[in-house]
Amino acid sequence: MPANKLELHDITRTYDGAVVVDGLSLTLAPGEVTCLLGPSGCGKSTTLRIAAGVDRQTSGSVLIDGHVVSDETGHMPPELRKIGLMFQDFALFPHLDVERNVGFGLHGSRADKKARVVDLLHKVELEGYAHKYPHQLSGGEQQRVALARALAPKPQVMLMDEPFSGLDDRLRDDVRDATLELLKAENTAVLMVTHEPEEAMRMADRIALMRNGKIVQAGAPYNMYNAPVDRQAAGFFSDINVIEGTVTNALTETPFGQFLTPGMVDGTQVEIIIRPQHLKLDFDRNGRGPNPTVSDGVPARGKVKRARYLGHQSLVEFTMDYDRSILMVLVPGVFLPNVDTAMWLSMRRDRCFLFKK
């Protein structure tokens, strides 16, 4: 049995008859970062609190290193679980300096505690800050103190509830990267709650996507993005275009010609999903760019409805001639065509997802 392993088995939590977490199972390995990702109210934070022991499941069990710490027959309190906790507000003690904040709760000789604090302040790049107080620190510095304090007792598992949400975007990236590096070095199993797909993609070895109290899909970030289980999963990670149609003879008519939909009976309503970056613009009258491919299918004409520059790319919306539907295209750099400009679009069929409606 590997060390620092957290297991949640068939966890259910109800409040006044309402199911908040519904039969959830999850395993965290040492040195692995797992992100619980999902919209507000899907049960992410409740799951985290159950793992920490500050809330108790209605049914199911929690195990650390193969030992049951909570089930229907018993419940180990949080302080005995060797779990580190980090929350949005950092929760530093305002009357204690950095050294005493980081060392709070450590046991052992004064020399051992001092050595552990010095080592962690070095790792979070806060040497020389030992005698500063929280109000004298920036948000990023406070976050790193909170991380050092959470790691000081050498927890087997680290639980993090949107710990970077209070930081500005530029600082957030730097602090996230430094945090991830330190957690990996400590070989800690990490469960982090977030509602931001980009954060999950950046931080996680594995993502568990939650919806209505259940994990609807789990896997490596690459697989979550490129093999979504349904339309909602695809749309959680980026903007999407949805082309609706009806199956006839295993084919569905779209603005880009017939789309092969094998294994579906006639009359089935389907949704063909494609991300804006996988639609391609063609500029000649025939709708063919300089290097057309079979996977591009039949080109379709649309007129520009709106174009916006996003900083490193442009988002152009088109009203399609075929059915007046609106499709979005992402174009690298600055591309701001005039409204009502007619252009041809082609669709990367190998980058489409097909789901029953």
N, C-alpha and C positions, 0 to 999 in steps of 0.2 A: 504494500500500500504506500504510494508516494506521499511525501510530507506536504503540508500546506494545501490540502485538497478540501474543497467545499462541495457538498452535494445537497441538492434540494429534491426531494422525492414526492411527487404527486401533491404539491402544496395547494390547499384551498383556503381562502379566507373570506368569510361573509360578515357583513355588518347589517344588523337589523333585517336579515333575510336577503339582502342584496349581495350577489357574488362579485367580489372585487378581484380576487385571484382564483383561477379556475383550473385545478389539476396541473399545475406547473411543475415541470421537472427540469433540472439544470445541474451540470457538473462543471466545476472550475478546477483546472490543473495548476500546479505551481508554476510561477513565472508567466502565466497566461492572463491577458487582459480580456475580459468579456464585458461587452456593453449591452445593457438592457435598453433597447431603443423603442420609442413609441410615443404617441400623442399624449397630452395631459389627460389624466384620469384613466389610463389603461391598466394601472396596477403596478407600475415599475417601482415606485417608492415604497409601496406596501411590501412588495417582495423583498426589497433591500432591508426594511425594518424587521421582517421575519428572520432573514439570515442573520441579522445583528442580535436578535433576541429582545429588541425593545418592543416588538409586537409578537403575538403568538398566533400561529395558524389555527384554523378550525379543524383541519385534518392534514395528514401528511407528516413528513419527518425532515429534519435538518441534521446533516452529519458533517463533522470536521475530522479529517484524517481517519475516516471509517468509523468514528465513534458517534453515536446518536447524542445530540445535544438538545434536541427538542422533538417530542412526538406527543401522542395523546396521553402518555403515561408520565411524562416528566419534561421539565423545562429548565435548562441551565441559564442563569442570568448572564447578561452581556459581558459583565466585567470578568467572567471566568472563561470566556470563549477564545481568548487570544486573537481578537479581531480588532483591526484598526478602523476608525470611522472618520470620514471627511465630509463636511457639508458645505452648503453655499456660503454661509456666513463666517466660516473659519473658526468661530467660537473660541478665540484666544482670550486669556484672562487679562483684562486691561491693567490690573494692579501688579502683574508679574512681568519682569523683563523677558527677553527672548530666551535666555539660558534657562530660566526657571519654568517658562512655558514648555519648552522642549523636554525638560527633565521631569515635568510633573507626572507622577505616577510610576516613575522608575524605582526599582528596588535594587538593593545591593549596597556596596560600600560607596562612600562619597567619591573616591577616586574612579571607580568603575562607572558611576553615573556621569561624572565629569568627562571621562574619556568618550563615552557614547555620545554625549551632547556635542562635544568638539568635533567628533567624526561626522555627525550628521550635518552640522552647520557648514562644514567643509563641503560635503556632498551637495548641499543646496546652495552653495556659493554665497553664504552669509557670514563668512569669517569677519570678525570685527563688529558684528551686530549683537553680540551676546548680552550687552547691558543696555540695549535700546528697548523702548517700550512699544507696544503695538501701535499707539497713536503716532509714533514717529516713523512708521514704515509705510511704504506704498502698498497698494492692493496686491501686487505681485509678490512683494516681500512677505506680506502677511500670509499669503497662500503657501509660500515655501516654508514658513515657520510652522504652519498648521500641518503640512506634509511631514516635516521632520518630527513633530510631536507625535503624529499618528504612527510613524515608523519606529520611534524610540524603543518601545517595549518588544520589538521584533515580532509583530503579529503574524500569525499564519495566513490570515486573509485580510485584505483591505477592501472596505466597502466605501464607495464614493457616490454621493448624491449631488449631481450637477456642480462639482466643485469649482468649475472655471467660469460659471455664468456671470459672476460679478466683475469680470475683468474685461477691458476693452479688447477689440479684435486683435490688434497687433501684439499686445502683451500676452494675450491668451495663447497664441501659437507657441511663443517661446517657453512659457511656463508649462504648457502641456507636454512639450517635447522633453523638457528637463525632468518633469515628474515621471513620465513614462520610462526614461532612461534609468532613473533611480529605482523605481519599482521593479524593473527587470533585474537590476543588479542585486536587489535583495531577494530575488526569487519568490516574490509574494504573489499569491493568487489574488486577482483583482476583479471585483464586480463593480462596474460603474453605471450609474443611471444617467441617461441623457435623452433629450428630445431632439437633438440636432444631428442629422445624418452625417454631416461633414466631420463632426467631432468623433462620432463612432467610427467612421472610415479611417480617420487619422490615428486613433488611439488603439483600436481593438485588434486582437488576434482573431476574435470571434464575436459576432453580433447575434443577439437574440431579439428578434422583432416581435413586440407585443401588441396585441389588440384585444380589447374587451376581456382582460384578465388572462389571456392565453398567449403562449408563444406560437405564432403562426409560421415562423420560419427561423432557422438558425444556421449559421455557417460562417465561413471566412468572408471578409468584406467583398472580395472579388466575386464570389459566387452569389452573394446577396444582391449585388448590383446587376450582374449579368444573367442571372437565372432566377428572377423573382417568381414567387409562388402564385401571385395574382396581381390584378390591376393596382390595388391599393399598395401592395408592397413595391411595385415598380414606381408608383407615384410618390412614395415616401422619400426616395433617394434623389429624385430630380423632377423637373417638369417633364410632362409626357404629352404626346399627341395621341388621341383616341379616334380610331376610324371604325365606325360601326357598320355591320353588314349582316346579311342572311345567307346561310349556306345553301347552295344548290349544286348537286352533283359534285360534292367535295370541293367546290370553288366558291369564293365570295367576291363579289364585285366591289372594287374600290376606285378612288380617283386615279390610281396607278395601274389599272387593269385588274385582271382576275388574280386572286390570291389563293394559293393552294391551302385548303383546310381539310386534310385527310382525317378519316375516322369520325367525322361529325355528320349526323343525319340531316337530311334536307329540312330546312325550316329553322335550324338552330341559329339563334342570335349570338353573334360573336363580336368581340372587341379586339382589334389589331392595335397594339401599342408600339409606338416608336418614339424615341427621345429626339428632341429638337436638333441635336448635333449629328444625328444620323440621317437627316434629310439633306439632300444636296441640291444646290442651285445650278441651273444651266441657263446660258444666256443667248443661245442662238434660236432661230425661229423653229427649228425642228425639235427643240427640247433635248438635244444631245450635247453634252460637254465634249471636250477634246478626247477623253478616254472613257467612253461608256462601257459598262460591264453588264453581263446578263443579270446580276443580282440587283441592278438598279431598276429593273422592270420598265414599265411604260411611263414616260414622263407625263406630268399633269400641269396645266396652267392655272396660275392664281394671280391675284392682284394684291399689291402691298396694302395692308390695312394700317399698319403702324410699325415704326422702326425705332429701337432704343439702343443707345450705346451704354454698355455695362462696365466699361473700364478696360477689359482685356478682350472683349468680344461684343458682338452686336446681336440683339434678338429682333428678328423680323417676323411679323405676323402676316399671314396671307389669307385672303378669302378665296377659296377654291371655286373655279368655274363649274366643276362637276356637280357639286351639291351645296354650295355656299357655306360649307364648313370652314372652320378657322384652324389653320395649322401654323405651328411655330417652328422657325429655323434659327439655329445658332450659327453665326458666321464669325470666324476669327478676325480680330482687329476692328477697324472702323468701317462700317458698311451701313449707310443710312439712305436708302433709295426713297424717292418721293412716293407719297400716297398715290395709289391707283396705277403704279408702274406694273406692267404685266411681266411675269417671269415664269419659267418652267422649273418644276421641282421633280426630283426623282427620289425614290425610297430604297434604302438599303434593306432588302428583304431578309438578309441574313442577320440583321440587327433588330428584327421585329419580335414581339411576344404575342402569342395568340391565346386568348382566354374566352371561355363561354361567358356571355353576359348574364 
